[in-house]
Amino acid sequence: MQPSQKMRDDATGRYLPVIYPEELPFWEGAKKRALWLQRCNGCGKAWTPWFEQRVPYAVIQVELEEGPRLTTNMLDCPVSQVKIGMAVEVAYEDITGEITLVQFRPSVRYRALRK
């Protein structure tokens, strides 16, 4: 298996994950129908390289007023305070000079009520 460069499968039209060299063991395991997690050489704890510096984090699903749902991350909110149904607002996170992620944070209204 090699790191990927292709963004979409021609046959199905589905978008594909970008596979980086440090993630190859995970994806090789998936191909064999096995969940292979990398482990820290120091403590033995399982980890995923793509979120190494962002733990803990909350993966959330946001239902937009326009109808679609987005699976994304919650910013500026401790994981213990993330609640189903809480009001959120879009938050843009610049990852590089070319890539900006669409994420969410508690809304100004929600933050005001929590004070």
C-alpha positions in Angstrom: 0.0 0.0 0.0 1.2 3.5 -0.9 0.2 6.9 0.4 -2.8 8.1 -1.6 -3.1 11.1 -3.9 -6.5 10.4 -5.4 -9.4 12.3 -3.9 -12.4 10.5 -5.5 -13.1 7.0 -6.8 -14.1 7.1 -10.5 -16.3 4.0 -10.3 -18.4 5.0 -7.2 -18.0 8.7 -7.1 -17.2 8.5 -3.4 -14.6 10.8 -1.8 -11.5 9.0 -0.5 -9.4 9.6 2.6 -6.0 11.0 2.0 -3.6 8.3 3.3 -0.3 9.6 4.8 2.8 7.4 5.3 2.4 7.4 9.1 -1.1 6.0 8.8 -0.3 3.1 6.5 -0.5 0.4 9.2 -4.1 1.5 10.1 -5.2 1.4 6.4 -3.4 -1.9 5.7 -5.2 -3.4 8.7 -8.6 -2.1 7.4 -7.9 -3.7 4.0 -7.5 -7.0 5.9 -10.7 -6.3 7.9 -8.7 -5.8 11.1 -8.4 -2.7 13.3 -4.7 -2.0 13.7 -3.9 0.8 16.1 -0.4 2.2 16.6 1.0 2.2 20.1 3.3 4.6 21.9 6.7 3.0 22.3 7.0 4.6 25.8 3.7 3.8 27.5 2.0 1.3 25.1 -1.2 3.4 24.8 -3.0 3.2 21.4 -3.2 6.4 19.4 -4.0 7.7 16.0 -1.3 9.9 14.5 -3.7 12.4 12.9 -5.0 13.6 16.3 -1.9 13.1 18.4 -1.7 16.7 19.5 -5.4 17.4 19.7 -6.6 15.0 22.5 -9.1 15.1 24.1 -11.4 16.3 21.3 -15.1 16.0 20.6 -16.4 14.7 17.3 -19.9 16.1 16.8 -22.7 16.0 14.4 -24.3 19.3 13.6 -27.7 19.6 12.0 -27.8 22.8 10.0 -30.9 25.0 9.8 -30.6 24.5 6.0 -31.1 20.7 6.5 -27.7 18.9 6.0 -25.8 17.4 8.9 -22.0 17.7 9.2 -19.7 15.5 11.2 -17.0 17.8 12.5 -15.2 18.9 15.7 -16.1 21.2 18.5 -13.6 24.0 19.3 -13.3 26.2 22.4 -15.4 23.8 24.6 -14.2 21.2 27.1 -15.4 17.8 26.1 -17.3 17.5 29.4 -19.4 20.5 28.4 -20.5 19.3 25.0 -24.2 18.6 25.1 -26.7 17.2 22.6 -28.8 20.0 21.2 -26.5 22.8 22.3 -26.5 25.9 20.1 -23.3 26.2 18.0 -21.8 28.5 15.4 -19.4 27.9 12.6 -15.7 28.3 13.4 -13.1 28.3 10.7 -9.7 26.9 11.6 -6.7 27.7 9.3 -4.6 24.5 9.1 -2.2 25.8 6.4 -2.1 28.8 4.1 -4.3 26.8 1.7 -6.5 24.6 3.9 -9.2 25.9 6.3 -11.4 23.5 8.2 -15.1 24.1 8.9 -15.7 23.3 12.5 -18.0 24.6 15.3 -17.9 26.2 18.7 -20.6 27.0 21.3 -22.7 29.9 20.0 -22.3 33.4 21.5 -25.8 33.0 23.0 -25.0 29.6 24.5 -21.7 31.0 26.0 -23.6 34.0 27.5 -26.1 31.7 29.2 -23.3 29.6 30.7 -21.7 32.7 32.5 
